[in-house]
Amino acid sequence: MQVYLNGQYMEETQATVSIDDRGFLFADGVYEVVHLYRGKPFEWERHLARLHRSLAGIGVGGVSDQELTEARDRLVGDVKTEEAALYIQITRGTQRRSHAPPPAGTIAPTVLMWVRPVDPIRADLVQNGVAVVTTADDRWAKVWIKTIGLLPNVLAKGKAIEAGAYEALFVRDGIVTEATSANVFRVSGGEIQTAPVTNYILPGITREVVIELARGAGMTVVEQPFPIEALYGADELFLTGTLTEVLPITRVDGRQIGAGAAGPVAQKLLQLLRQRAGMA
Ligand SMILES: Cc1ncc(COP(=O)(O)O)c(C=O)c1O
C-alpha cells in the first residue's frame, strides 16, 4: 500500500514518524476518513471543511488544500476495489517532548494519508440491524474537533464488543449524544430525530447528508436532544457514518427495538445515500 507522508510517497513499511511526533506523544492531531466509491471521494468538500475546522480548533495551520488534493488524487489512482477509505491524519508536528505547544508556524505539521480497501457493510447487518449498548459519555467538551485522541471511544467500543454488541451509544446527563464512530437517529411516529450539533457531538458528514436526503424525500427531521428512555420505545433506530452509511439498530441493552429488523425509514435512507454515492 502506498502512503503519503510529509510530501513523499512510499510503501507502508517505509513510512515512519519520529518518537517525538506530538501525535504519538499527546494525541495532538486531527483526522478525517473519506469514503471512496469507485474511486470517487464522497463529499470531499465537506470533509475538507471539517478538517480545517478541526485544525483551527487545535491551532494548527500550514496545511494547504492543494497538498491534500494532490495527494488524494495520487493515492486514489491506485485503488482497485469498488469501495475504499481515504485516511488523512495531521498532527502538530515533531518537537522534543513538552506539553507546551510550539508557537504557531514554528514546526511543520506531520501530514499522513493512505487509502485502503473497505468491504461494504455486511448485508445481514443491514437487514437484521445491530445490537448496541449504552455507556456514559465521559469524553471532553470539544467533541466537535475530530481529534485522534480517541481513547474514550476505543474503550466504549471495547465494552460493546465484550457485551456481544456492535457499537456503544454515549449518554451524557441522560441524553443520547452519538456512538463511538457514528451519529444516532431515532424514528417515532413518522418523525426522524437526531441530536443537534453542539460541542458534544461530532458533526457527521453522513448525518448532514442523511438529513438533507430525508427532507428532500418529504420526511420530517428534528434536531433535538432525546433521553436514553426514548431509545427503547423508538419505532426505528439507526447509525450514520462515513463507512457505516445507514445501519439499523435493532437491540439496545438487550431490548428489542421496533420489529427487530431493519425498518422502512433506515432502508429508504440507505438507498438514497447509495444512490447519491452513485452505487444504487
Ligand atoms: C464520534 C463520531 N461521531 C460521528 C461520526 C460520523 O461522522 P461521519 O459521518 O462524518 O463519518 C464519526 C465518524 O468517524 C465519529 O467518530
The ligand as an SDF file (V2000), in Angstrom:
LIG
                    3D

 16 16  0  0  0  0  0  0  0  0999 V2000
  -17.5810   10.1100   17.2320 C   0  0  0  0  0  0  0  0  0  0  0  0
  -18.0890   10.1050   15.8330 C   0  0  0  0  0  0  0  0  0  0  0  0
  -19.3270   10.5540   15.5900 N   0  0  0  0  0  0  0  0  0  0  0  0
  -19.8500   10.5740   14.3440 C   0  0  0  0  0  0  0  0  0  0  0  0
  -19.1180   10.1100   13.2670 C   0  0  0  0  0  0  0  0  0  0  0  0
  -19.7290   10.1220   11.8920 C   0  0  0  0  0  0  0  0  0  0  0  0
  -19.1730   11.1300   11.1130 O   0  0  0  0  0  0  0  0  0  0  0  0
  -19.0730   10.9980    9.5280 P   0  0  0  0  0  0  0  0  0  0  0  0
  -20.4720   10.7870    9.0420 O   0  0  0  0  0  0  0  0  0  0  0  0
  -18.5170   12.2920    9.0940 O   0  0  0  0  0  0  0  0  0  0  0  0
  -18.2020    9.8350    9.2480 O   0  0  0  0  0  0  0  0  0  0  0  0
  -17.8090    9.6560   13.4650 C   0  0  0  0  0  0  0  0  0  0  0  0
  -17.0100    9.1860   12.3240 C   0  0  0  0  0  0  0  0  0  0  0  0
  -15.9490    8.6630   12.4760 O   0  0  0  0  0  0  0  0  0  0  0  0
  -17.2830    9.6530   14.7790 C   0  0  0  0  0  0  0  0  0  0  0  0
  -16.0410    9.2160   15.0160 O   0  0  0  0  0  0  0  0  0  0  0  0
  1  2  1  0
  2  3  1  0
  2 15  2  0
  3  4  2  0
  4  5  1  0
  5  6  1  0
  5 12  2  0
  6  7  1  0
  7  8  1  0
  8  9  2  0
  8 10  1  0
  8 11  1  0
 12 13  1  0
 12 15  1  0
 13 14  2  0
 15 16  1  0
M  END
$$$$
